[in-house]
Amino acid sequence: MGYRTFSMTLGSKDHSHHSGNTLLHNGLNSCSARKVRLLRKAHVQAHLNFANEHLDDSESDWEKVLWSDETQIELNS
């Protein structure tokens, strides 16, 4: 459901700049994604160095790695 459909369902004729107030009035919360910095040149170089160092690692070496995207999830917030 898009914002306009949602807004009409709640009886609001306002546009997106009032969506936070509309949600709050109906017992809901609004939030914005946190801005994330772009990688600095030093970080890009560090990633490239790591990739080059591990280019010839075997598949069994990579099976020992625990992968994470570092996403933070809040429950019952």
All heavy atoms as a GROMACS GRO file, in nm:
protein
  618
    1MET      N    1   0.085  -0.118   0.000
    1MET     CA    2   0.000   0.000   0.000
    1MET      C    3   0.089   0.123   0.000
    1MET      O    4   0.178   0.135   0.082
    1MET     CB    5  -0.091  -0.003   0.124
    1MET     CG    6  -0.168   0.122   0.144
    1MET     SD    7  -0.270   0.132   0.295
    1MET     CE    8  -0.354  -0.020   0.303
    2GLY      N    9   0.067   0.215  -0.091
    2GLY     CA   10   0.144   0.337  -0.099
    2GLY      C   11   0.099   0.438   0.004
    2GLY      O   12  -0.004   0.422   0.071
    3TYR      N   13   0.177   0.546   0.020
    3TYR     CA   14   0.145   0.648   0.119
    3TYR      C   15   0.009   0.711   0.093
    3TYR      O   16  -0.071   0.728   0.184
    3TYR     CB   17   0.251   0.758   0.124
    3TYR     CG   18   0.203   0.875   0.205
    3TYR    CD1   19   0.198   0.866   0.343
    3TYR    CD2   20   0.154   0.990   0.145
    3TYR    CE1   21   0.148   0.969   0.419
    3TYR    CE2   22   0.104   1.094   0.220
    3TYR     CZ   23   0.102   1.084   0.357
    3TYR     OH   24   0.051   1.185   0.432
    4ARG      N   25  -0.019   0.744  -0.033
    4ARG     CA   26  -0.146   0.813  -0.062
    4ARG      C   27  -0.266   0.725  -0.028
    4ARG      O   28  -0.363   0.772   0.030
    4ARG     CB   29  -0.151   0.856  -0.208
    4ARG     CG   30  -0.055   0.969  -0.237
    4ARG     CD   31  -0.067   1.016  -0.381
    4ARG     NE   32   0.040   1.106  -0.414
    4ARG     CZ   33   0.030   1.238  -0.410
    4ARG    NH1   34  -0.083   1.294  -0.376
    4ARG    NH2   35   0.133   1.313  -0.441
    5THR      N   36  -0.256   0.596  -0.061
    5THR     CA   37  -0.364   0.504  -0.027
    5THR      C   38  -0.378   0.494   0.124
    5THR      O   39  -0.488   0.499   0.179
    5THR     CB   40  -0.338   0.365  -0.087
    5THR    OG1   41  -0.313   0.379  -0.226
    5THR    CG2   42  -0.455   0.272  -0.064
    6PHE      N   43  -0.264   0.481   0.192
    6PHE     CA   44  -0.263   0.473   0.338
    6PHE      C   45  -0.322   0.600   0.399
    6PHE      O   46  -0.404   0.596   0.489
    6PHE     CB   47  -0.120   0.451   0.388
    6PHE     CG   48  -0.108   0.444   0.536
    6PHE    CD1   49  -0.153   0.334   0.605
    6PHE    CD2   50  -0.050   0.547   0.606
    6PHE    CE1   51  -0.142   0.326   0.742
    6PHE    CE2   52  -0.038   0.542   0.743
    6PHE     CZ   53  -0.085   0.430   0.812
    7SER      N   54  -0.280   0.713   0.344
    7SER     CA   55  -0.326   0.841   0.394
    7SER      C   56  -0.478   0.856   0.376
    7SER      O   57  -0.548   0.903   0.465
    7SER     CB   58  -0.252   0.954   0.321
    7SER     OG   59  -0.297   1.079   0.365
    8MET      N   60  -0.528   0.814   0.260
    8MET     CA   61  -0.673   0.823   0.234
    8MET      C   62  -0.750   0.730   0.327
    8MET      O   63  -0.859   0.764   0.372
    8MET     CB   64  -0.702   0.790   0.089
    8MET     CG   65  -0.662   0.897  -0.007
    8MET     SD   66  -0.705   0.846  -0.174
    8MET     CE   67  -0.590   0.943  -0.267
    9THR      N   68  -0.692   0.614   0.357
    9THR     CA   69  -0.756   0.519   0.447
    9THR      C   70  -0.774   0.582   0.585
    9THR      O   71  -0.875   0.560   0.651
    9THR     CB   72  -0.671   0.390   0.460
    9THR    OG1   73  -0.655   0.335   0.330
    9THR    CG2   74  -0.737   0.290   0.551
   10LEU      N   75  -0.676   0.661   0.627
   10LEU     CA   76  -0.683   0.726   0.757
   10LEU      C   77  -0.763   0.856   0.753
   10LEU      O   78  -0.782   0.920   0.855
   10LEU     CB   79  -0.541   0.754   0.808
   10LEU     CG   80  -0.455   0.631   0.833
   10LEU    CD1   81  -0.315   0.674   0.874
   10LEU    CD2   82  -0.516   0.542   0.937
   11GLY      N   83  -0.804   0.897   0.635
   11GLY     CA   84  -0.884   1.018   0.622
   11GLY      C   85  -0.803   1.146   0.610
   11GLY      O   86  -0.854   1.254   0.627
   12SER      N   87  -0.675   1.132   0.580
   12SER     CA   88  -0.590   1.250   0.567
   12SER      C   89  -0.586   1.295   0.421
   12SER      O   90  -0.574   1.214   0.332
   12SER     CB   91  -0.448   1.218   0.615
   12SER     OG   92  -0.364   1.327   0.588
   13LYS      N   93  -0.596   1.426   0.400
   13LYS     CA   94  -0.586   1.481   0.264
   13LYS      C   95  -0.449   1.545   0.243
   13LYS      O   96  -0.422   1.600   0.140
   13LYS     CB   97  -0.696   1.583   0.240
   13LYS     CG   98  -0.833   1.521   0.246
   13LYS     CD   99  -0.941   1.625   0.228
   13LYS     CE  100  -1.077   1.560   0.244
   13LYS     NZ  101  -1.184   1.657   0.244
   14ASP      N  102  -0.365   1.539   0.346
   14ASP     CA  103  -0.233   1.602   0.338
   14ASP      C  104  -0.138   1.516   0.257
   14ASP      O  105  -0.164   1.401   0.227
   14ASP     CB  106  -0.176   1.620   0.479
   14ASP     CG  107  -0.260   1.716   0.562
   14ASP    OD1  108  -0.323   1.804   0.501
   14ASP    OD2  109  -0.263   1.700   0.684
   15HIS      N  110  -0.024   1.575   0.224
   15HIS     CA  111   0.077   1.504   0.148
   15HIS      C  112   0.188   1.456   0.241
   15HIS      O  113   0.179   1.469   0.363
   15HIS     CB  114   0.129   1.592   0.035
   15HIS     CG  115   0.023   1.622  -0.065
   15HIS    ND1  116  -0.024   1.528  -0.153
   15HIS    CD2  117  -0.049   1.735  -0.088
   15HIS    CE1  118  -0.119   1.581  -0.228
   15HIS    NE2  119  -0.136   1.707  -0.190
   16SER      N  120   0.296   1.406   0.184
   16SER     CA  121   0.399   1.336   0.259
   16SER      C  122   0.461   1.416   0.373
   16SER      O  123   0.508   1.360   0.469
   16SER     CB  124   0.508   1.286   0.166
   16SER     OG  125   0.570   1.395   0.103
   17HIS      N  126   0.462   1.549   0.366
   17HIS     CA  127   0.525   1.626   0.473
   17HIS      C  128   0.446   1.620   0.603
   17HIS      O  129   0.494   1.661   0.707
   17HIS     CB  130   0.551   1.771   0.430
   17HIS     CG  131   0.428   1.847   0.392
   17HIS    ND1  132   0.371   1.835   0.268
   17HIS    CD2  133   0.353   1.934   0.462
   17HIS    CE1  134   0.264   1.914   0.264
   17HIS    NE2  135   0.252   1.974   0.379
   18HIS      N  136   0.326   1.567   0.600
   18HIS     CA  137   0.244   1.551   0.720
   18HIS      C  138   0.229   1.404   0.759
   18HIS      O  139   0.154   1.373   0.851
   18HIS     CB  140   0.106   1.612   0.699
   18HIS     CG  141   0.108   1.759   0.679
   18HIS    ND1  142   0.138   1.847   0.780
   18HIS    CD2  143   0.087   1.834   0.569
   18HIS    CE1  144   0.134   1.970   0.733
   18HIS    NE2  145   0.104   1.966   0.606
   19SER      N  146   0.297   1.315   0.692
   19SER     CA  147   0.276   1.173   0.717
   19SER      C  148   0.313   1.134   0.859
   19SER      O  149   0.246   1.052   0.921
   19SER     CB  150   0.356   1.087   0.618
   19SER     OG  151   0.494   1.111   0.633
   20GLY      N  152   0.419   1.194   0.915
   20GLY     CA  153   0.458   1.161   1.052
   20GLY      C  154   0.349   1.196   1.151
   20GLY      O  155   0.318   1.119   1.242
   21ASN      N  156   0.288   1.313   1.134
   21ASN     CA  157   0.179   1.354   1.223
   21ASN      C  158   0.057   1.265   1.207
   21ASN      O  159  -0.010   1.232   1.304
   21ASN     CB  160   0.140   1.500   1.197
   21ASN     CG  161   0.248   1.596   1.240
   21ASN    OD1  162   0.328   1.565   1.327
   21ASN    ND2  163   0.251   1.712   1.177
   22THR      N  164   0.027   1.225   1.084
   22THR     CA  165  -0.087   1.137   1.059
   22THR      C  166  -0.066   1.003   1.127
   22THR      O  167  -0.156   0.949   1.192
   22THR     CB  168  -0.106   1.116   0.907
   22THR    OG1  169  -0.125   1.243   0.845
   22THR    CG2  170  -0.227   1.027   0.879
   23LEU      N  171   0.055   0.949   1.113
   23LEU     CA  172   0.086   0.821   1.177
   23LEU      C  173   0.077   0.833   1.329
   23LEU      O  174   0.017   0.749   1.396
   23LEU     CB  175   0.225   0.773   1.136
   23LEU     CG  176   0.242   0.731   0.991
   23LEU    CD1  177   0.389   0.708   0.960
   23LEU    CD2  178   0.161   0.607   0.960
   24LEU      N  179   0.136   0.939   1.384
   24LEU     CA  180   0.136   0.959   1.529
   24LEU      C  181  -0.006   0.973   1.582
   24LEU      O  182  -0.041   0.916   1.685
   24LEU     CB  183   0.219   1.083   1.564
   24LEU     CG  184   0.246   1.108   1.711
   24LEU    CD1  185   0.322   0.992   1.773
   24LEU    CD2  186   0.323   1.238   1.730
   25HIS      N  187  -0.088   1.047   1.510
   25HIS     CA  188  -0.227   1.066   1.551
   25HIS      C  189  -0.303   0.934   1.556
   25HIS      O  190  -0.396   0.918   1.635
   25HIS     CB  191  -0.296   1.163   1.453
   25HIS     CG  192  -0.440   1.187   1.484
   25HIS    ND1  193  -0.480   1.262   1.593
   25HIS    CD2  194  -0.554   1.147   1.422
   25HIS    CE1  195  -0.613   1.265   1.597
   25HIS    NE2  196  -0.660   1.197   1.493
   26ASN      N  197  -0.262   0.838   1.474
   26ASN     CA  198  -0.328   0.708   1.470
   26ASN      C  199  -0.254   0.600   1.548
   26ASN      O  200  -0.273   0.481   1.527
   26ASN     CB  201  -0.346   0.664   1.324
   26ASN     CG  202  -0.454   0.748   1.257
   26ASN    OD1  203  -0.571   0.724   1.277
   26ASN    ND2  204  -0.411   0.848   1.182
   27GLY      N  205  -0.168   0.643   1.640
   27GLY     CA  206  -0.100   0.549   1.730
   27GLY      C  207   0.019   0.478   1.669
   27GLY      O  208   0.063   0.377   1.722
   28LEU      N  209   0.072   0.528   1.558
   28LEU     CA  210   0.188   0.465   1.495
   28LEU      C  211   0.306   0.560   1.500
   28LEU      O  212   0.291   0.678   1.529
   28LEU     CB  213   0.154   0.430   1.350
   28LEU     CG  214   0.034   0.337   1.330
   28LEU    CD1  215  -0.002   0.329   1.183
   28LEU    CD2  216   0.064   0.200   1.386
   29ASN      N  217   0.424   0.508   1.474
   29ASN     CA  218   0.545   0.591   1.474
   29ASN      C  219   0.604   0.594   1.334
   29ASN      O  220   0.591   0.500   1.257
   29ASN     CB  221   0.648   0.534   1.571
   29ASN     CG  222   0.601   0.541   1.714
   29ASN    OD1  223   0.543   0.640   1.755
   29ASN    ND2  224   0.625   0.435   1.789
   30SER      N  225   0.673   0.702   1.304
   30SER     CA  226   0.746   0.710   1.179
   30SER      C  227   0.894   0.722   1.211
   30SER      O  228   0.933   0.764   1.320
   30SER     CB  229   0.701   0.832   1.097
   30SER     OG  230   0.736   0.950   1.166
   31CYS      N  231   0.977   0.681   1.118
   31CYS     CA  232   1.121   0.694   1.138
   31CYS      C  233   1.189   0.707   1.003
   31CYS      O  234   1.132   0.675   0.899
   31CYS     CB  235   1.177   0.574   1.213
   31CYS     SG  236   1.158   0.419   1.127
   32SER      N  237   1.310   0.757   1.005
   32SER     CA  238   1.390   0.772   0.884
   32SER      C  239   1.515   0.687   0.898
   32SER      O  240   1.568   0.670   1.007
   32SER     CB  241   1.432   0.918   0.864
   32SER     OG  242   1.317   0.998   0.850
   33ALA      N  243   1.563   0.635   0.787
   33ALA     CA  244   1.684   0.555   0.789
   33ALA      C  245   1.802   0.643   0.827
   33ALA      O  246   1.810   0.760   0.789
   33ALA     CB  247   1.707   0.492   0.653
   34ARG      N  248   1.894   0.585   0.904
   34ARG     CA  249   2.014   0.656   0.943
   34ARG      C  250   2.105   0.672   0.822
   34ARG      O  251   2.120   0.579   0.744
   34ARG     CB  252   2.084   0.576   1.052
   34ARG     CG  253   2.208   0.640   1.104
   34ARG     CD  254   2.267   0.566   1.221
   34ARG     NE  255   2.240   0.423   1.217
   34ARG     CZ  256   2.305   0.335   1.290
   34ARG    NH1  257   2.400   0.374   1.371
   34ARG    NH2  258   2.275   0.207   1.283
   35LYS      N  259   2.166   0.788   0.807
   35LYS     CA  260   2.256   0.810   0.695
   35LYS      C  261   2.389   0.742   0.726
   35LYS      O  262   2.440   0.750   0.836
   35LYS     CB  263   2.278   0.958   0.672
   35LYS     CG  264   2.150   1.025   0.627
   35LYS     CD  265   2.172   1.166   0.582
   35LYS     CE  266   2.034   1.222   0.551
   35LYS     NZ  267   2.029   1.315   0.449
   36VAL      N  268   2.444   0.678   0.626
   36VAL     CA  269   2.568   0.604   0.641
   36VAL      C  270   2.676   0.669   0.556
   36VAL      O  271   2.652   0.703   0.440
   36VAL     CB  272   2.549   0.456   0.597
   36VAL    CG1  273   2.677   0.378   0.608
   36VAL    CG2  274   2.438   0.392   0.678
   37ARG      N  275   2.792   0.688   0.615
   37ARG     CA  276   2.903   0.745   0.541
   37ARG      C  277   2.948   0.653   0.429
   37ARG      O  278   2.944   0.531   0.444
   37ARG     CB  279   3.024   0.762   0.631
   37ARG     CG  280   3.023   0.878   0.719
   37ARG     CD  281   3.160   0.883   0.782
   37ARG     NE  282   3.171   0.992   0.875
   37ARG     CZ  283   3.277   1.012   0.948
   37ARG    NH1  284   3.378   0.931   0.941
   37ARG    NH2  285   3.281   1.113   1.029
   38LEU      N  286   2.996   0.710   0.322
   38LEU     CA  287   3.058   0.631   0.218
   38LEU      C  288   3.195   0.588   0.267
   38LEU      O  289   3.254   0.649   0.356
   38LEU     CB  290   3.071   0.714   0.090
   38LEU     CG  291   2.939   0.761   0.029
   38LEU    CD1  292   2.967   0.851  -0.090
   38LEU    CD2  293   2.856   0.643  -0.014
   39LEU      N  294   3.247   0.482   0.208
   39LEU     CA  295   3.379   0.435   0.248
   39LEU      C  296   3.487   0.538   0.211
   39LEU      O  297   3.484   0.595   0.102
   39LEU     CB  298   3.411   0.303   0.179
   39LEU     CG  299   3.330   0.181   0.223
   39LEU    CD1  300   3.369   0.061   0.139
   39LEU    CD2  301   3.352   0.152   0.369
   40ARG      N  302   3.579   0.557   0.301
   40ARG     CA  303   3.693   0.644   0.272
   40ARG      C  304   3.792   0.567   0.186
   40ARG      O  305   3.790   0.444   0.179
   40ARG     CB  306   3.758   0.687   0.402
   40ARG     CG  307   3.667   0.776   0.484
   40ARG     CD  308   3.738   0.823   0.608
   40ARG     NE  309   3.648   0.914   0.681
   40ARG     CZ  310   3.656   0.936   0.809
   40ARG    NH1  311   3.748   0.876   0.881
   40ARG    NH2  312   3.572   1.018   0.867
   41LYS      N  313   3.883   0.640   0.123
   41LYS     CA  314   3.982   0.577   0.036
   41LYS      C  315   4.063   0.473   0.111
   41LYS      O  316   4.096   0.366   0.057
   41LYS     CB  317   4.073   0.681  -0.026
   41LYS     CG  318   4.005   0.766  -0.130
   41LYS     CD  319   4.101   0.868  -0.191
   41LYS     CE  320   4.025   0.954  -0.292
   41LYS     NZ  321   4.115   1.050  -0.356
   42ALA      N  322   4.096   0.499   0.237
   42ALA     CA  323   4.174   0.404   0.317
   42ALA      C  324   4.096   0.274   0.338
   42ALA      O  325   4.154   0.165   0.334
   42ALA     CB  326   4.211   0.465   0.451
   43HIS      N  327   3.964   0.284   0.358
   43HIS     CA  328   3.883   0.164   0.377
   43HIS      C  329   3.873   0.084   0.247
   43HIS      O  330   3.878  -0.039   0.248
   43HIS     CB  331   3.743   0.202   0.426
   43HIS     CG  332   3.742   0.262   0.562
   43HIS    ND1  333   3.670   0.374   0.591
   43HIS    CD2  334   3.806   0.226   0.676
   43HIS    CE1  335   3.689   0.406   0.717
   43HIS    NE2  336   3.771   0.318   0.772
   44VAL      N  337   3.856   0.155   0.136
   44VAL     CA  338   3.850   0.087   0.006
   44VAL      C  339   3.980   0.012  -0.018
   44VAL      O  340   3.981  -0.104  -0.060
   44VAL     CB  341   3.822   0.188  -0.108
   44VAL    CG1  342   3.835   0.122  -0.243
   44VAL    CG2  343   3.684   0.250  -0.091
   45GLN      N  344   4.093   0.077   0.012
   45GLN     CA  345   4.224   0.014  -0.007
   45GLN      C  346   4.239  -0.107   0.085
   45GLN      O  347   4.291  -0.211   0.045
   45GLN     CB  348   4.336   0.115   0.018
   45GLN     CG  349   4.473   0.063  -0.020
   45GLN     CD  350   4.484   0.030  -0.168
   45GLN    OE1  351   4.443   0.109  -0.252
   45GLN    NE2  352   4.537  -0.087  -0.199
   46ALA      N  353   4.194  -0.097   0.209
   46ALA     CA  354   4.201  -0.209   0.303
   46ALA      C  355   4.117  -0.327   0.253
   46ALA      O  356   4.160  -0.443   0.261
   46ALA     CB  357   4.153  -0.166   0.442
   47HIS      N  358   3.999  -0.300   0.199
   47HIS     CA  359   3.914  -0.407   0.144
   47HIS      C  360   3.983  -0.474   0.025
   47HIS      O  361   3.981  -0.596   0.012
   47HIS     CB  362   3.780  -0.350   0.100
   47HIS     CG  363   3.690  -0.314   0.213
   47HIS    ND1  364   3.557  -0.280   0.193
   47HIS    CD2  365   3.710  -0.305   0.345
   47HIS    CE1  366   3.502  -0.252   0.310
   47HIS    NE2  367   3.594  -0.266   0.403
   48LEU      N  368   4.043  -0.392  -0.061
   48LEU     CA  369   4.112  -0.445  -0.177
   48LEU      C  370   4.232  -0.530  -0.136
   48LEU      O  371   4.255  -0.638  -0.191
   48LEU     CB  372   4.157  -0.330  -0.267
   48LEU     CG  373   4.222  -0.368  -0.399
   48LEU    CD1  374   4.127  -0.453  -0.484
   48LEU    CD2  375   4.264  -0.244  -0.476
   49ASN      N  376   4.308  -0.484  -0.036
   49ASN     CA  377   4.421  -0.562   0.014
   49ASN      C  378   4.375  -0.696   0.070
   49ASN      O  379   4.436  -0.800   0.044
   49ASN     CB  380   4.497  -0.484   0.122
   49ASN     CG  381   4.571  -0.365   0.065
   49ASN    OD1  382   4.595  -0.357  -0.055
   49ASN    ND2  383   4.606  -0.270   0.151
   50PHE      N  384   4.268  -0.695   0.149
   50PHE     CA  385   4.214  -0.819   0.206
   50PHE      C  386   4.173  -0.915   0.094
   50PHE      O  387   4.205  -1.034   0.098
   50PHE     CB  388   4.093  -0.788   0.295
   50PHE     CG  389   4.028  -0.911   0.351
   50PHE    CD1  390   4.074  -0.968   0.468
   50PHE    CD2  391   3.920  -0.970   0.287
   50PHE    CE1  392   4.015  -1.082   0.520
   50PHE    CE2  393   3.861  -1.085   0.338
   50PHE     CZ  394   3.908  -1.140   0.455
   51ALA      N  395   4.104  -0.863  -0.006
   51ALA     CA  396   4.058  -0.947  -0.117
   51ALA      C  397   4.176  -1.008  -0.191
   51ALA      O  398   4.174  -1.128  -0.224
   51ALA     CB  399   3.972  -0.865  -0.213
   52ASN      N  400   4.280  -0.929  -0.215
   52ASN     CA  401   4.397  -0.981  -0.285
   52ASN      C  402   4.472  -1.085  -0.202
   52ASN      O  403   4.523  -1.183  -0.256
   52ASN     CB  404   4.491  -0.867  -0.324
   52ASN     CG  405   4.437  -0.786  -0.440
   52ASN    OD1  406   4.368  -0.839  -0.527
   52ASN    ND2  407   4.465  -0.658  -0.442
   53GLU      N  408   4.479  -1.063  -0.070
   53GLU     CA  409   4.548  -1.159   0.018
   53GLU      C  410   4.475  -1.292   0.024
   53GLU      O  411   4.537  -1.396   0.043
   53GLU     CB  412   4.560  -1.101   0.160
   53GLU     CG  413   4.657  -0.986   0.170
   53GLU     CD  414   4.650  -0.917   0.306
   53GLU    OE1  415   4.582  -0.970   0.397
   53GLU    OE2  416   4.712  -0.810   0.320
   54HIS      N  417   4.345  -1.293   0.011
   54HIS     CA  418   4.265  -1.414   0.026
   54HIS      C  419   4.211  -1.467  -0.106
   54HIS      O  420   4.123  -1.553  -0.109
   54HIS     CB  421   4.150  -1.388   0.124
   54HIS     CG  422   4.200  -1.355   0.261
   54HIS    ND1  423   4.243  -1.452   0.348
   54HIS    CD2  424   4.218  -1.236   0.324
   54HIS    CE1  425   4.283  -1.394   0.461
   54HIS    NE2  426   4.268  -1.263   0.448
   55LEU      N  427   4.264  -1.418  -0.215
   55LEU     CA  428   4.218  -1.456  -0.348
   55LEU      C  429   4.231  -1.606  -0.374
   55LEU      O  430   4.143  -1.666  -0.435
   55LEU     CB  431   4.296  -1.377  -0.453
   55LEU     CG  432   4.245  -1.382  -0.596
   55LEU    CD1  433   4.103  -1.327  -0.602
   55LEU    CD2  434   4.336  -1.300  -0.686
   56ASP      N  435   4.337  -1.667  -0.324
   56ASP     CA  436   4.362  -1.809  -0.351
   56ASP      C  437   4.319  -1.901  -0.237
   56ASP      O  438   4.354  -2.020  -0.238
   56ASP     CB  439   4.512  -1.830  -0.380
   56ASP     CG  440   4.554  -1.757  -0.507
   56ASP    OD1  441   4.472  -1.752  -0.602
   56ASP    OD2  442   4.666  -1.704  -0.511
   57ASP      N  443   4.244  -1.850  -0.140
   57ASP     CA  444   4.197  -1.935  -0.030
   57ASP      C  445   4.102  -2.041  -0.085
   57ASP      O  446   4.024  -2.017  -0.177
   57ASP     CB  447   4.123  -1.853   0.076
   57ASP     CG  448   4.219  -1.767   0.158
   57ASP    OD1  449   4.340  -1.772   0.133
   57ASP    OD2  450   4.169  -1.694   0.246
   58SER      N  451   4.110  -2.160  -0.025
   58SER     CA  452   4.024  -2.269  -0.071
   58SER      C  453   3.882  -2.252  -0.020
   58SER      O  454   3.855  -2.174   0.072
   58SER     CB  455   4.080  -2.403  -0.022
   58SER     OG  456   4.066  -2.411   0.120
   59GLU      N  457   3.792  -2.328  -0.079
   59GLU     CA  458   3.652  -2.322  -0.037
   59GLU      C  459   3.636  -2.366   0.108
   59GLU      O  460   3.554  -2.312   0.182
   59GLU     CB  461   3.567  -2.411  -0.129
   59GLU     CG  462   3.418  -2.398  -0.104
   59GLU     CD  463   3.334  -2.474  -0.204
   59GLU    OE1  464   3.381  -2.495  -0.317
   59GLU    OE2  465   3.223  -2.513  -0.166
   60SER      N  466   3.716  -2.464   0.150
   60SER     CA  467   3.707  -2.511   0.289
   60SER      C  468   3.751  -2.401   0.387
   60SER      O  469   3.701  -2.394   0.499
   60SER     CB  470   3.790  -2.638   0.310
   60SER     OG  471   3.927  -2.611   0.288
   61ASP      N  472   3.844  -2.314   0.345
   61ASP     CA  473   3.882  -2.200   0.430
   61ASP      C  474   3.763  -2.106   0.448
   61ASP      O  475   3.738  -2.057   0.558
   61ASP     CB  476   3.999  -2.123   0.368
   61ASP     CG  477   4.130  -2.198   0.374
   61ASP    OD1  478   4.146  -2.283   0.463
   61ASP    OD2  479   4.216  -2.173   0.287
   62TRP      N  480   3.691  -2.079   0.341
   62TRP     CA  481   3.578  -1.986   0.347
   62TRP      C  482   3.459  -2.044   0.421
   62TRP      O  483   3.376  -1.971   0.473
   62TRP     CB  484   3.537  -1.941   0.206
   62TRP     CG  485   3.639  -1.847   0.148
   62TRP    CD1  486   3.723  -1.873   0.045
   62TRP    CD2  487   3.667  -1.714   0.191
   62TRP    NE1  488   3.803  -1.765   0.020
   62TRP    CE2  489   3.771  -1.665   0.108
   62TRP    CE3  490   3.616  -1.632   0.290
   62TRP    CZ2  491   3.824  -1.538   0.123
   62TRP    CZ3  492   3.669  -1.504   0.304
   62TRP    CH2  493   3.772  -1.458   0.221
   63GLU      N  494   3.449  -2.178   0.428
   63GLU     CA  495   3.339  -2.241   0.502
   63GLU      C  496   3.352  -2.219   0.652
   63GLU      O  497   3.255  -2.233   0.725
   63GLU     CB  498   3.334  -2.390   0.470
   63GLU     CG  499   3.285  -2.418   0.329
   63GLU     CD  500   3.291  -2.565   0.292
   63GLU    OE1  501   3.348  -2.645   0.370
   63GLU    OE2  502   3.241  -2.599   0.184
   64LYS      N  503   3.470  -2.182   0.699
   64LYS     CA  504   3.494  -2.158   0.841
   64LYS      C  505   3.461  -2.014   0.883
   64LYS      O  506   3.468  -1.980   1.000
   64LYS     CB  507   3.641  -2.186   0.874
   64LYS     CG  508   3.683  -2.327   0.846
   64LYS     CD  509   3.832  -2.343   0.866
   64LYS     CE  510   3.878  -2.480   0.818
   64LYS     NZ  511   4.024  -2.490   0.820
   65VAL      N  512   3.424  -1.932   0.786
   65VAL     CA  513   3.397  -1.791   0.814
   65VAL      C  514   3.251  -1.771   0.851
   65VAL      O  515   3.161  -1.824   0.786
   65VAL     CB  516   3.432  -1.704   0.689
   65VAL    CG1  517   3.396  -1.558   0.713
   65VAL    CG2  518   3.579  -1.719   0.654
   66LEU      N  519   3.228  -1.694   0.958
   66LEU     CA  520   3.092  -1.658   0.997
   66LEU      C  521   3.061  -1.523   0.933
   66LEU      O  522   3.127  -1.423   0.961
   66LEU     CB  523   3.081  -1.647   1.150
   66LEU     CG  524   2.947  -1.599   1.203
   66LEU    CD1  525   2.838  -1.699   1.167
   66LEU    CD2  526   2.955  -1.579   1.352
   67TRP      N  527   2.962  -1.519   0.844
   67TRP     CA  528   2.929  -1.397   0.770
   67TRP      C  529   2.820  -1.321   0.842
   67TRP      O  530   2.725  -1.377   0.894
   67TRP     CB  531   2.882  -1.433   0.628
   67TRP     CG  532   2.989  -1.499   0.549
   67TRP    CD1  533   3.003  -1.634   0.528
   67TRP    CD2  534   3.099  -1.437   0.484
   67TRP    NE1  535   3.114  -1.658   0.453
   67TRP    CE2  536   3.176  -1.539   0.424
   67TRP    CE3  537   3.141  -1.306   0.470
   67TRP    CZ2  538   3.290  -1.514   0.352
   67TRP    CZ3  539   3.256  -1.281   0.398
   67TRP    CH2  540   3.329  -1.383   0.339
   68SER      N  541   2.833  -1.190   0.842
   68SER     CA  542   2.734  -1.103   0.905
   68SER      C  543   2.727  -0.972   0.827
   68SER      O  544   2.828  -0.919   0.784
   68SER     CB  545   2.774  -1.074   1.049
   68SER     OG  546   2.694  -0.972   1.103
   69ASP      N  547   2.605  -0.917   0.812
   69ASP     CA  548   2.592  -0.788   0.747
   69ASP      C  549   2.584  -0.676   0.850
   69ASP      O  550   2.564  -0.560   0.818
   69ASP     CB  551   2.472  -0.784   0.654
   69ASP     CG  552   2.340  -0.800   0.727
   69ASP    OD1  553   2.341  -0.815   0.850
   69ASP    OD2  554   2.236  -0.797   0.660
   70GLU      N  555   2.599  -0.710   0.977
   70GLU     CA  556   2.601  -0.616   1.089
   70GLU      C  557   2.471  -0.536   1.103
   70GLU      O  558   2.470  -0.427   1.155
   70GLU     CB  559   2.721  -0.522   1.080
   70GLU     CG  560   2.853  -0.594   1.083
   70GLU     CD  561   2.972  -0.500   1.078
   70GLU    OE1  562   2.954  -0.379   1.097
   70GLU    OE2  563   3.083  -0.550   1.055
   71THR      N  564   2.361  -0.592   1.057
   71THR     CA  565   2.232  -0.526   1.071
   71THR      C  566   2.187  -0.533   1.216
   71THR      O  567   2.195  -0.636   1.280
   71THR     CB  568   2.127  -0.595   0.982
   71THR    OG1  569   2.169  -0.585   0.848
   71THR    CG2  570   1.991  -0.532   1.000
   72GLN      N  571   2.141  -0.420   1.269
   72GLN     CA  572   2.089  -0.417   1.406
   72GLN      C  573   1.937  -0.424   1.399
   72GLN      O  574   1.874  -0.347   1.328
   72GLN     CB  575   2.131  -0.289   1.476
   72GLN     CG  576   2.279  -0.279   1.498
   72GLN     CD  577   2.317  -0.152   1.570
   72GLN    OE1  578   2.232  -0.070   1.605
   72GLN    NE2  579   2.445  -0.136   1.595
   73ILE      N  580   1.881  -0.518   1.474
   73ILE     CA  581   1.737  -0.536   1.476
   73ILE      C  582   1.690  -0.517   1.619
   73ILE      O  583   1.743  -0.578   1.711
   73ILE     CB  584   1.698  -0.676   1.425
   73ILE    CG1  585   1.746  -0.693   1.282
   73ILE    CG2  586   1.548  -0.697   1.437
   73ILE    CD1  587   1.728  -0.833   1.228
   74GLU      N  588   1.593  -0.430   1.638
   74GLU     CA  589   1.538  -0.407   1.770
   74GLU      C  590   1.402  -0.475   1.780
   74GLU      O  591   1.315  -0.453   1.698
   74GLU     CB  592   1.521  -0.258   1.796
   74GLU     CG  593   1.652  -0.182   1.802
   74GLU     CD  594   1.630  -0.035   1.828
   74GLU    OE1  595   1.531  -0.002   1.898
   74GLU    OE2  596   1.710   0.045   1.781
   75LEU      N  597   1.387  -0.558   1.883
   75LEU     CA  598   1.259  -0.624   1.908
   75LEU      C  599   1.188  -0.552   2.021
   75LEU      O  600   1.251  -0.502   2.114
   75LEU     CB  601   1.281  -0.770   1.943
   75LEU     CG  602   1.351  -0.854   1.837
   75LEU    CD1  603   1.377  -0.994   1.890
   75LEU    CD2  604   1.270  -0.860   1.710
   76ASN      N  605   1.057  -0.543   2.013
   76ASN     CA  606   0.974  -0.480   2.116
   76ASN      C  607   1.015  -0.336   2.144
   76ASN      O  608   1.022  -0.293   2.256
   76ASN     CB  609   0.982  -0.561   2.247
   76ASN     CG  610   0.937  -0.702   2.228
   76ASN    OD1  611   0.842  -0.728   2.156
   76ASN    ND2  612   1.003  -0.796   2.293
   77SER      N  613   1.041  -0.262   2.037
   77SER     CA  614   1.081  -0.121   2.058
   77SER      C  615   0.963  -0.028   2.058
   77SER      O  616   0.861  -0.048   2.010
   77SER     CB  617   1.179  -0.078   1.951
   77SER     OG  618   1.126  -0.095   1.822
   0.00000   0.00000   0.00000
